[in-house]
Amino acid sequence: MTTQRTVLERAKQGEAAAIASLMNQTLKQKGVQVKVRQSGGAYKLLVESAAEAPEQKPTVRWIVKGLDRLAIA
């Protein structure tokens, strides 16, 4: 559980790999993977699926909600 908190804290600090790790923990069971890259002051997210692509609107809402919860400065 200590590792989990560490990843969460790193994600709250804006670390792209930690953000991706948290998202992928949830999305893995749906066959979806997220890659996160920081470019300047913005994040670029790539959502991939080996099977059918997830619906765009609900996926974007889920991502935005998750990023809001992290309260990244």
C-alpha positions in Angstrom: 0.0 0.0 0.0 3.0 2.3 0.6 3.9 2.1 -3.1 0.3 3.1 -4.1 0.5 6.2 -2.0 3.9 7.0 -3.5 2.4 6.8 -7.0 -0.6 8.9 -6.0 1.7 11.6 -4.5 3.9 11.6 -7.6 0.7 11.9 -9.8 -0.5 14.8 -7.7 2.9 16.5 -8.3 2.2 16.1 -12.1 4.5 13.2 -13.0 3.3 11.9 -16.3 4.4 8.3 -15.7 2.5 8.2 -12.3 -0.6 9.7 -13.9 -0.5 7.0 -16.6 0.0 4.3 -14.0 -3.0 5.3 -12.0 -5.2 5.5 -15.1 -4.0 2.2 -16.4 -4.8 0.4 -13.1 -8.4 1.1 -13.8 -8.5 0.8 -17.6 -6.4 -2.4 -17.8 -9.5 -4.6 -17.1 -11.2 -2.9 -20.0 -8.3 -3.7 -22.4 -7.5 0.0 -22.6 -4.1 1.6 -22.1 -3.3 5.3 -21.6 0.1 6.9 -22.3 0.8 10.3 -20.8 3.4 12.7 -21.9 4.1 16.2 -20.6 4.9 18.9 -23.1 5.6 22.3 -21.7 2.7 23.1 -19.4 0.3 20.6 -21.0 -0.3 16.9 -20.9 -0.8 14.8 -24.0 -2.7 11.6 -23.5 -2.9 8.7 -26.0 -5.7 6.2 -25.3 -5.2 2.8 -27.0 -7.1 -0.4 -27.2 -6.2 -3.7 -28.8 -9.9 -4.4 -29.3 -12.7 -1.9 -29.9 -11.9 1.7 -29.2 -13.6 3.2 -26.1 -16.3 5.8 -26.7 -14.7 9.2 -26.9 -17.0 11.4 -24.8 -17.3 9.2 -21.7 -13.5 8.4 -21.8 -12.7 12.1 -22.0 -15.1 12.9 -19.1 -13.4 10.1 -17.0 -9.9 11.4 -17.8 -10.9 15.0 -17.0 -12.5 14.0 -13.7 -9.5 12.0 -12.7 -7.1 14.8 -13.5 -9.3 17.2 -11.5 -9.2 14.9 -8.5 -5.4 15.0 -8.6 -5.5 18.8 -8.3 -2.2 19.1 -10.2 -0.7 22.6 -9.8 
